[in-house]
Amino acid sequence: MINLENIVWKEGKHFVAQCLNVDVSSFGETKKEALENLQEALELYFEDSSPSSIQEIEQLEIIHTTFSHA
């Protein structure tokens, strides 16, 4: 069994789900659909990749910043 850290956010009309341990993401019209699609994408990813490619995430913290540009 592999433990993965995933995040979900709303972007326009869709929800985006992203795995933080590997560079895989997906989307859906609901959070549930986005996470289900992410699960399928992860299964496909691991068909061709070794679990050793997983980066362990420790002490996850969301930091909000402000950015302005000209």
Beta strands, then each sheet from edge to edge (+ up, - down):
strand 1: 6-11
strand 2: 14-19
strand 3: 24-28
sheet 1: 1+ 2- 3+
end
